[in-house]
Amino acid sequence: MKLRRTDAGVIVEDPERGRWVALPGEASVLALLADPEAAGRVAARIEEAADDDGAAVDPATAGLPFEPRSMRAFSLWPAHYEGSARMLVKRFFPAPVRRVAAGFERVTRRTFPPFKPNKRFYEVPAFYVGNHAAMLADGEQMPWPSHTDYLDFELELAFVLARPLADPTPEEARAAIGGWLVLNDWSARDVQAEEARHGVFGPAVKCKTFANSLGCDVLSADELPDWTAATGRVRVDGEVWCEGGTASPAHDVGAMLAWAAEGERLEPGDLISTGTMPGCCGLELDRWIKPGQTVELEIDRIGTVANQIGERS
């Protein structure tokens, strides 16, 4: 099932009739995702409303599907790591560093070693804790952050927990996933470059914590049985800038969650991102968004999230 939260309450998509139907009495999207009997009730409601032309509701008032309790963003794809590292150096690092890296790759035809993920990347899923309170809904304006000249988007497949976790096995962790969403992990690339070079805490502080965008659609976990088969794209002012997918991650979501919940407790409403799909950020393209443009991210079968970029202050 695909759910939204609107001014009229929780609604569900009726894909057969191409419309949305209200779910009277259902408390919240998270409660539905956590209830093992919810799918049956929702299916019955859709059938009950099948012959009622007045049962359809306007889905356009949907905002955030829930208020995230926390946010953790992972990085699972070596190709994204390498492509981003290469372009950070090319665009933002001092000339001597750029020349050494470019010369090595030109002469050897191999990846400059510092661009590759280190051994730890493959041993333990890497993540940072984001700012769950700085979440934009579909259609909201993305204010241009005052601390960056290079605002960027990242297309990411995210999910929300429907059940608590504490020191779980990967199988237990995977079973706690409630639903899948589209996430835009906005990034300040010039700030990221400085944090990568000089930061005490690494490249996930001021370059990442100012905003994320979350799609209004939540696809229940059973509707995406193979999360590594997801595909998506990014459009800027209607033009497709990039397309990608979630194939061949360094870690499975079960292992990701088991690591995140090791020694601590995760709760329903915690938002987890699997990380940027390879090739699906402006940094890897060396193509940069500008004020006034509308950035739309889409993941097939789930939905979209779009935001217009605000003017510089």
PyMOL commands that set and color helices and strands:
alter all, ss='L'
color gray80, all
select helices_A, chain A and resi 29-34+38-48+53-55+59-61+78-92+95-108+113-115+119-123+170-175+189-198+221-223+227-229+253-260+282-285
alter helices_A, ss='H'
color red, helices_A
select strands_A, chain A and resi 2-6+9-14+19-22+56-57+70-75+126-129+135-137+151-152+154-161+165-166+177-184+187-188+212-214+218-220+231-236+239-245+265-266+270-281+294-299+303-308
alter strands_A, ss='S'
color yellow, strands_A
deselect
rebuild
show_as cartoon
